[in-house]
């Protein structure tokens, strides 16, 4: 921590740009730079003893999210945010882009689980920001009520987090997962809306796999686990009380009302839930591997993280697929957090020409997403790669306000240059 303070003081004197990095799992180029200093925070990986009474834990930005979760679980507590890459991603990165994950449906993104931050400012001053947790507050502008929120999601542009105090929750005693299969994508997305609006079930996640994602999942699932004939899958989890049979019965009735063709798979117990998580993680990890093959030719994986209101996600996906078909682009693998109206599209560009075409399709899609009341970035942030699309969503006044905050906190513009603005 002291070294970071000293480095920032020297950088301010020399006007040297500083870009901080954790495990560099970003999909937006936020943690890479071609100027100044790339500051690795991986060594700041301390995980402190848990305050069980307050249900908090203090961690360094280099601590892996998965390690934090396991530390909390030993005390019977839960750190709720669960980015799919939790075994590779650091908590500093999760805070920097306000990461979420499958359980965001119930628990929200990283922001609401961050209670305090120690931040090294652009001038080298070490400051602490603590959430007020007030239920009512009318003192001044809302944007100044909780300064801690300036830094969560700021992608390293306003200060460098060197310690975080995180809020924990009681660890659920029993969780069950269900994989529900459908003959068509339309049926699956109708099931999402029915689940959100049923009032009889209480999922903590609602995740989607299209036919290509199911194909990837088959390579890691136990033989014959995923039924033939299905072209879409919804995976849900619910925290169960004492009556598992009653919970499964309610889900069974809901499934029967939409698509009675397949029996759902039940993932009951920690070992089976880990198996389900492995299946889910196989999709982005496989797509990352596929994209890597084409880097030398100017290609790569192109991923989106747009979101729309949940009841419009079917329309958004249909439109996105139509745009790709019109431009002759191979359809993206689509999977992810449809319970929040937030699927991921993963395209593979095999060369620079395909990359340009795919990015054109993405821009068309984002314009339609915004017309549906959505956002261009729901969990991965803007970074450098998506910076060109921010003005599609934010007007000049909004960008001017962000620029003013940036100028106030980093007047020399040395923190993470090129990210967001």
Secondary structure as UniProt FT lines:
FT   HELIX           2..14
FT   STRAND          18..21
FT   TURN            30..31
FT   STRAND          37..40
FT   TURN            42..43
FT   TURN            52..55
FT   STRAND          56..59
FT   TURN            61..62
FT   HELIX           65..74
FT   TURN            75..76
FT   STRAND          77..78
FT   TURN            84..88
FT   HELIX           91..96
FT   TURN            97..98
FT   TURN            102..103
FT   HELIX           104..107
FT   HELIX           110..113
FT   STRAND          114..120
FT   TURN            122..123
FT   STRAND          126..130
FT   HELIX           142..144
FT   HELIX           148..151
FT   TURN            152..153
FT   TURN            155..156
FT   STRAND          160..167
FT   STRAND          169..170
FT   STRAND          175..182
FT   HELIX           185..198
FT   STRAND          203..209
FT   HELIX           211..218
FT   TURN            219..220
FT   TURN            223..224
FT   TURN            228..229
FT   STRAND          232..239
FT   HELIX           244..258
FT   TURN            260..261
FT   STRAND          265..268
FT   HELIX           270..292
FT   TURN            293..294
FT   HELIX           295..297
FT   STRAND          300..303
FT   HELIX           310..312
FT   HELIX           313..326
FT   TURN            327..328
FT   STRAND          333..337
FT   HELIX           338..340
FT   STRAND          342..349
FT   HELIX           352..371
FT   TURN            372..373
FT   TURN            383..386
FT   HELIX           387..393
FT   HELIX           396..409
FT   TURN            411..412
FT   TURN            417..418
//
